Amino acid sequence: MKKLIVAAVAAAVSAPVALMADATLYGKAHVAVGHYTNGLDTGDSNKVADNNISSNASRVGVKGSEDLGGGMKAVYNFEWGVQVDENDGVSGRHSYVGLAGGFGTAIVGMLNSPHKMVSRKVDLFGDRNGDLRSLSGSVDEGYVDNVIAYVSPSFGGVTVTAAYSTQLNGDANDNNDNAVWSGSVEYKNGPIYVGLGHTDALDVSKNTTHTRLGGSVAMGPAKILASYSINDFDGTNMDNFHVGASFAMGNNTLKAQYAATKNDGDDNDGSNITLAVDHKMSKNTTVYVEYSVTDNDDMVNGKEVDGEMTYTGYQAWKKTGVGSSAAAGEKSTAFAVGLIHKF
């Protein structure tokens, strides 16, 4: 009898484990302690000279698959953003469910646009100060709701991704007026990467398009990355260019990146330079120190917010809660020490 009870308990415990065998819990905790300024004089009500602790895109998620037979499997991923620095709850990040097989992968959910993923693969400072989105923010650089997407198999290193969102902002009553089309063609072969992404975001009164060409090449310990993008905000054009380089020396990596944006009209441009040293303490843990400075023209445009262009200066920092916006005609700076742990 005791053997039967033991066997029954063992079966009850092992059954959920077997069911979860293909599920993976993962996450990233990313915090930074920094000092931020926006270049305004002491006494100006909009001056920023702030010490701040930030949680930069920290997250936790679960992903997995189920073998359906015949070379096909069901795939899923649920991910949430968490604020390590304050009790601010959780937020939704990309989540999807779909089918994968020899035909490729088809998924439905809230996703990054293919255009955005090209940008993320050539940015040395993603989710950090100097993030390229500080200059070239666009409607599809966040997460896009209500998406159906297809990713092709690799054909000689070439992968094609296509995505369509019925409602960008999750409004079921907009008659598809906020629909988004996005796609990319990417080539990966050893140390070489090239990607071309495009997004067409529709709106009731205007249309915005974003096209980015980016690439990188690794040569031993060195890596060079660059991109060029064209953004059209319903007739207002924004051109963006960047080049970056990294060099690994043992557990240390030196990083430098320059980005610039040029807008329609006079005195509407901005540029950013970011320097950093990353130190890899283990496979999953990295510490870094970085300095970023953004130079704004006198009438510089800012990032697109809810489909509209703002008219404040570009900021050097990634943390959005630091003081007020950066100041047009001034230099904003960010100095930070950060810690990243992945699991």
C-alpha positions as CSV (number, residue, x, y, z in Angstrom):
1,M,0.0,0.0,0.0
2,K,2.8,2.4,0.9
3,K,4.4,1.7,-2.5
4,L,1.2,2.5,-4.2
5,I,0.8,5.8,-2.3
6,V,4.4,6.8,-3.1
7,A,3.9,6.0,-6.7
8,A,0.7,8.0,-6.9
9,V,2.3,11.1,-5.2
10,A,5.3,10.8,-7.6
11,A,3.0,10.7,-10.6
12,A,1.0,13.7,-9.4
13,V,4.2,15.7,-8.9
14,S,5.9,14.7,-12.1
15,A,2.9,15.3,-14.4
16,P,3.0,19.1,-14.2
17,V,6.8,19.0,-14.6
18,A,6.4,17.0,-17.8
19,L,3.8,19.3,-19.1
20,M,6.1,22.3,-18.4
21,A,9.2,20.5,-19.9
22,D,9.2,22.8,-22.9
23,A,8.4,26.1,-21.0
24,T,11.3,28.4,-20.2
25,L,11.2,31.1,-17.5
26,Y,13.5,34.0,-18.4
27,G,14.1,37.6,-17.5
28,K,16.4,40.6,-17.3
29,A,17.0,43.0,-14.4
30,H,18.6,46.3,-15.7
31,V,19.2,49.2,-13.3
32,A,21.3,52.3,-13.6
33,V,22.3,55.1,-11.3
34,G,22.9,58.3,-13.2
35,H,23.2,62.1,-13.3
36,Y,21.2,64.0,-15.9
37,T,21.3,67.6,-17.2
38,N,19.5,69.5,-19.9
39,G,21.8,72.4,-20.3
40,L,19.6,75.2,-19.0
41,D,20.9,77.8,-16.5
42,T,20.4,77.7,-12.8
43,G,17.1,79.5,-12.0
44,D,15.3,78.3,-15.1
45,S,12.1,76.6,-14.1
46,N,12.7,73.9,-16.7
47,K,16.3,73.2,-15.7
48,V,17.2,69.5,-15.1
49,A,20.2,68.6,-13.0
50,D,19.0,65.3,-11.5
51,N,20.4,62.2,-9.8
52,N,18.2,59.3,-10.7
53,I,17.9,55.5,-10.3
54,S,16.2,53.9,-13.3
55,S,15.0,50.5,-14.3
56,N,15.6,50.1,-18.0
57,A,13.3,47.7,-19.7
58,S,13.6,45.1,-16.9
59,R,11.4,42.1,-17.7
60,V,10.2,38.6,-16.9
61,G,8.6,36.1,-19.2
62,V,7.8,32.6,-20.1
63,K,8.1,31.0,-23.5
64,G,7.7,27.5,-24.9
65,S,6.4,25.1,-27.5
66,E,4.4,21.9,-27.9
67,D,5.3,19.3,-30.5
68,L,2.2,18.7,-32.7
69,G,3.7,16.1,-34.9
70,G,4.4,16.2,-38.6
71,G,7.1,18.8,-38.1
72,M,4.7,21.3,-36.7
73,K,4.6,22.8,-33.2
74,A,2.6,25.4,-31.2
75,V,4.7,28.3,-29.9
76,Y,3.9,30.9,-27.2
77,N,5.6,33.8,-25.4
78,F,4.2,36.0,-22.6
79,E,6.4,38.8,-21.3
80,W,5.9,41.6,-18.7
81,G,7.9,44.7,-17.9
82,V,8.8,45.2,-14.2
83,Q,10.1,48.2,-12.4
84,V,13.0,47.2,-10.3
85,D,13.6,50.7,-8.9
86,E,10.0,51.4,-7.7
87,N,6.7,49.8,-6.9
88,D,5.0,50.7,-10.2
89,G,3.4,47.3,-11.0
90,V,3.9,45.4,-14.2
91,S,3.3,46.4,-17.9
92,G,2.6,44.3,-21.0
93,R,5.4,43.6,-23.4
94,H,5.4,41.3,-26.4
95,S,3.0,38.3,-26.1
96,Y,1.9,35.9,-28.7
97,V,0.7,32.4,-29.7
98,G,1.2,30.7,-33.0
99,L,2.3,27.8,-35.2
100,A,5.7,27.0,-36.5
101,G,7.0,24.4,-39.0
102,G,8.8,24.0,-42.2
103,F,6.7,26.7,-43.7
104,G,8.0,29.3,-41.2
105,T,6.3,30.8,-38.2
106,A,2.8,32.5,-38.0
107,I,1.9,34.2,-34.7
108,V,-0.8,36.5,-33.3
109,G,-0.5,39.0,-30.4
110,M,1.2,42.2,-29.3
111,L,4.6,42.4,-31.0
112,N,7.6,44.4,-31.9
113,S,7.3,45.5,-35.5
114,P,9.8,44.0,-38.0
115,H,11.0,47.5,-38.7
116,K,11.8,48.0,-35.0
117,M,13.8,44.8,-34.8
118,V,16.1,45.9,-37.6
119,S,16.8,49.0,-35.5
120,R,17.4,47.0,-32.3
121,K,20.0,44.8,-34.0
122,V,22.3,47.7,-35.0
123,D,22.0,49.8,-31.8
124,L,24.9,49.5,-29.4
125,F,22.9,51.2,-26.6
126,G,19.4,49.8,-26.8
127,D,17.5,50.4,-23.6
128,R,20.3,52.6,-22.3
129,N,21.4,56.3,-22.5
130,G,22.1,57.1,-26.2
131,D,19.4,54.7,-27.4
132,L,18.8,55.5,-31.1
133,R,15.1,56.1,-30.4
134,S,16.0,59.2,-28.4
135,L,16.6,60.8,-31.8
136,S,14.4,58.8,-34.2
137,G,11.4,57.9,-32.1
138,S,8.5,56.7,-34.3
139,V,5.1,55.1,-34.0
140,D,6.4,51.6,-34.4
141,E,9.3,51.8,-32.0
142,G,7.2,50.5,-29.2
143,Y,4.9,47.5,-29.1
144,V,2.1,47.2,-31.6
145,D,-1.2,45.8,-30.6
146,N,-3.5,43.4,-32.5
147,V,-0.8,42.0,-34.8
148,I,-0.7,39.0,-37.1
149,A,2.8,38.2,-38.3
150,Y,4.7,35.7,-40.5
151,V,8.4,34.9,-40.3
152,S,9.8,32.9,-43.2
153,P,12.4,30.1,-42.9
154,S,16.0,31.2,-43.7
155,F,16.8,30.9,-47.4
156,G,20.6,31.1,-47.7
157,G,20.7,33.5,-44.7
158,V,17.8,35.6,-45.9
159,T,14.7,35.9,-43.7
160,V,11.5,37.8,-44.6
161,T,9.1,39.0,-41.9
162,A,5.6,40.6,-42.5
163,A,3.2,42.0,-40.0
164,Y,-0.2,43.7,-40.0
165,S,-2.0,45.4,-37.1
166,T,-5.7,46.0,-37.3
167,Q,-5.7,48.6,-34.6
168,L,-2.5,50.2,-33.4
169,N,-3.9,51.5,-30.1
170,G,-6.3,48.6,-29.4
171,D,-9.4,50.6,-30.3
172,A,-11.9,48.1,-31.7
173,N,-14.2,50.9,-33.1
174,D,-11.7,52.7,-35.3
175,N,-12.7,50.9,-38.6
176,N,-9.0,50.0,-39.1
177,D,-8.1,53.7,-39.3
178,N,-5.1,53.0,-37.1
179,A,-3.9,50.0,-39.0
180,V,-0.1,49.3,-39.4
181,W,1.7,47.4,-42.0
182,S,5.3,46.5,-41.3
183,G,7.9,44.2,-42.9
184,S,11.6,43.4,-43.1
185,V,14.2,41.5,-45.2
186,E,17.3,40.4,-43.2
187,Y,20.5,38.7,-44.2
188,K,22.7,37.0,-41.7
189,N,25.9,35.1,-42.6
190,G,28.5,34.6,-39.9
191,P,29.9,38.1,-38.9
192,I,27.7,40.0,-41.4
193,Y,24.2,41.3,-40.8
194,V,22.1,43.5,-43.1
195,G,18.5,44.4,-42.5
196,L,15.9,46.6,-44.4
197,G,12.7,47.4,-42.5
198,H,9.6,49.5,-43.4
199,T,6.4,50.5,-41.6
200,D,3.3,52.2,-43.0
201,A,1.1,53.5,-40.1
202,L,-2.4,54.7,-41.1
203,D,-4.4,57.3,-39.3
204,V,-7.8,59.0,-39.8
205,S,-6.1,62.3,-40.8
206,K,-2.5,61.4,-41.7
207,N,-0.1,58.8,-42.7
208,T,3.4,58.1,-41.4
209,T,6.0,55.9,-43.0
210,H,9.4,54.7,-41.7
211,T,12.1,53.0,-43.6
212,R,15.5,51.8,-42.1
213,L,18.5,50.2,-43.6
214,G,21.0,48.9,-41.1
215,G,24.0,46.5,-40.9
216,S,26.9,45.3,-38.9
217,V,30.1,43.4,-39.5
218,A,32.4,41.8,-36.9
219,M,36.1,41.5,-37.4
220,G,37.7,39.6,-34.6
221,P,37.3,41.6,-31.4
222,A,36.0,44.6,-33.3
223,K,32.4,45.3,-34.6
224,I,31.1,48.1,-36.7
225,L,27.4,49.0,-37.0
226,A,25.6,51.7,-39.0
227,S,22.1,52.6,-40.2
228,Y,20.2,55.2,-42.2
229,S,16.5,55.8,-41.9
230,I,13.8,58.0,-43.5
231,N,10.7,59.0,-41.5
232,D,7.8,60.8,-43.1
233,F,5.3,62.2,-40.6
234,D,2.4,63.1,-43.0
235,G,4.7,65.2,-45.2
236,T,7.3,66.2,-42.5
237,N,10.5,64.4,-43.2
238,M,13.1,63.2,-40.7
239,D,16.4,61.6,-41.9
240,N,18.5,59.7,-39.3
241,F,22.0,58.3,-39.6
242,H,24.2,56.5,-37.1
243,V,27.5,54.7,-36.9
244,G,28.9,52.8,-33.9
245,A,31.9,50.6,-33.1
246,S,32.8,48.3,-30.3
247,F,36.1,46.5,-29.3
248,A,36.4,43.6,-26.9
249,M,39.4,43.2,-24.7
250,G,39.0,40.2,-22.5
251,N,35.9,40.8,-20.3
252,N,35.8,44.5,-21.2
253,T,34.1,46.0,-24.3
254,L,34.7,49.6,-25.4
255,K,31.7,51.2,-27.1
256,A,31.2,54.4,-29.1
257,Q,28.2,55.6,-31.1
258,Y,27.3,58.7,-33.1
259,A,23.8,59.4,-34.3
260,A,22.3,62.4,-36.1
261,T,18.9,63.5,-37.2
262,K,18.0,66.1,-39.9
263,N,14.5,67.5,-40.1
264,D,12.6,69.8,-42.6
265,G,13.3,73.5,-42.0
266,D,16.1,75.4,-40.4
267,D,17.7,74.7,-37.0
268,N,15.7,71.5,-36.6
269,D,18.6,69.0,-36.3
270,G,20.1,67.1,-33.4
271,S,23.0,64.7,-32.7
272,N,24.2,62.4,-30.0
273,I,27.5,60.9,-29.0
274,T,27.7,58.1,-26.4
275,L,30.8,56.4,-25.0
276,A,30.8,53.4,-22.7
277,V,32.8,50.6,-21.1
278,D,31.0,47.3,-20.4
279,H,32.6,44.7,-18.1
280,K,31.3,41.2,-18.3
281,M,31.4,39.7,-14.8
282,S,29.9,36.3,-15.9
283,K,27.8,34.9,-18.7
284,N,24.7,36.6,-17.4
285,T,25.9,39.6,-15.5
286,T,27.4,42.9,-16.9
287,V,28.3,46.2,-15.3
288,Y,28.9,49.4,-17.3
289,V,29.7,53.0,-17.2
290,E,28.6,55.4,-19.9
291,Y,28.4,59.0,-20.9
292,S,26.0,60.4,-23.4
293,V,25.6,64.0,-24.8
294,T,22.9,65.2,-27.2
295,D,23.2,68.6,-29.0
296,N,20.0,70.3,-30.0
297,D,19.5,73.0,-32.7
298,D,17.5,76.1,-31.7
299,M,14.2,74.9,-33.1
300,V,14.7,71.2,-33.0
301,N,11.8,68.8,-33.2
302,G,11.4,66.1,-30.6
303,K,10.1,62.6,-30.6
304,E,6.7,61.6,-32.0
305,V,4.2,61.1,-29.2
306,D,0.8,59.5,-29.9
307,G,1.2,60.2,-33.6
308,E,2.2,63.9,-33.2
309,M,5.6,65.5,-33.3
310,T,6.7,67.3,-30.1
311,Y,8.8,70.4,-30.3
312,T,11.1,70.1,-27.4
313,G,14.7,69.1,-27.5
314,Y,16.1,65.6,-27.8
315,Q,17.2,64.1,-24.6
316,A,20.4,62.1,-23.9
317,W,18.8,59.8,-21.3
318,K,16.6,56.8,-21.8
319,K,14.7,57.2,-18.5
320,T,11.5,59.0,-19.3
321,G,10.8,60.2,-15.8
322,V,13.8,62.4,-15.4
323,G,12.7,66.0,-14.9
324,S,11.2,67.8,-17.9
325,S,12.0,67.4,-21.5
326,A,15.4,68.3,-22.9
327,A,15.8,71.9,-24.0
328,A,15.9,73.1,-27.6
329,G,19.1,74.9,-28.4
330,E,20.9,73.2,-25.5
331,K,23.0,70.1,-24.8
332,S,21.5,67.4,-22.6
333,T,23.9,65.0,-20.9
334,A,23.7,61.6,-19.1
335,F,26.3,59.9,-17.0
336,A,25.4,56.5,-15.6
337,V,26.7,53.3,-14.0
338,G,24.5,50.3,-14.7
339,L,24.0,46.6,-13.9
340,I,22.4,44.0,-16.1
341,H,21.6,40.5,-15.0
342,K,19.9,38.0,-17.3
343,F,18.4,34.6,-16.4
